Amino acid sequence: MIALSGITIQSKICESSNSLVYRGIRTQDERAIVVKMLKQDYPSPQELTRYRQEYEITRSLNLEGVVKAYSQQDYQRTLVILLGLRIK
């Protein structure tokens, strides 16, 4: 299991060949979030670029009911995206 500051990880939702997805709670406001991270310990530069692009595209969406990208951060030698539901 991963350990992120300010996040309580509750369970693993999904695991694919490229990523791991966890359910968690952001401790500052107790908001339910999804933590998505690259699976490899040493992702290639192309994988890191694709993940950064995924974050930027998701972050640019501003529609109610669509997943909202809260932040992207480094975690050990990979990247993590924090996601949640966009609420009015």
C-alpha positions in Angstrom: 0.0 0.0 0.0 1.2 3.5 -0.6 1.6 6.3 1.9 0.8 9.9 0.9 0.8 12.9 3.2 -2.7 14.1 3.9 -4.3 11.0 2.3 -5.8 8.0 4.0 -5.7 5.0 1.6 -8.7 2.7 2.1 -8.5 0.1 -0.6 -7.2 -0.8 -4.0 -9.8 -0.3 -6.7 -8.0 -1.6 -9.8 -4.7 -2.7 -11.2 -3.8 -2.6 -14.9 -0.6 -3.3 -16.6 0.3 0.4 -16.4 -1.4 1.8 -13.3 -2.7 1.2 -9.8 -5.9 2.9 -8.6 -6.8 3.4 -4.9 -9.8 4.7 -3.0 -8.9 7.2 -0.3 -9.9 10.1 1.9 -8.2 13.5 1.9 -7.8 14.3 5.6 -8.0 18.1 5.4 -11.7 18.0 4.4 -12.6 14.3 4.5 -13.4 14.3 0.8 -13.4 10.9 -1.0 -10.7 10.8 -3.7 -9.2 8.4 -6.1 -5.5 8.0 -6.3 -4.1 6.9 -9.6 -0.4 6.1 -10.0 2.0 4.6 -12.6 2.7 1.1 -11.6 6.4 0.9 -12.6 9.0 2.0 -10.2 11.0 3.6 -13.0 8.6 4.7 -15.7 10.0 5.7 -19.1 10.2 9.4 -20.1 7.4 8.7 -22.6 5.1 7.2 -19.8 5.8 10.2 -17.6 4.9 12.6 -20.5 1.7 10.7 -21.3 0.7 10.7 -17.6 1.3 14.5 -17.3 -0.8 15.0 -20.4 -3.6 12.9 -19.0 -3.5 15.1 -15.9 -3.6 18.3 -17.9 -6.5 17.1 -20.1 -8.5 15.9 -17.1 -7.8 19.1 -15.2 -9.0 21.2 -18.1 -12.5 19.6 -18.0 -15.0 21.7 -16.2 -18.2 19.7 -16.2 -20.4 18.8 -13.4 -20.4 15.0 -12.7 -17.1 14.5 -14.5 -14.0 13.5 -12.6 -11.9 16.4 -11.4 -8.1 16.3 -11.2 -7.1 17.9 -7.9 -3.4 17.5 -8.2 -0.4 15.6 -9.6 2.6 14.9 -7.4 5.8 12.9 -7.3 5.7 9.7 -5.3 9.0 7.9 -4.9 10.2 7.4 -8.5 6.8 7.8 -10.2 3.7 10.1 -10.5 0.4 10.2 -8.7 -2.8 11.9 -9.8 -5.5 12.8 -7.2 -9.0 12.7 -8.6 -12.5 13.3 -7.2 -16.0 14.1 -8.3 -16.8 17.6 -9.3 -19.7 18.8 -7.1 -21.6 22.1 -7.4 
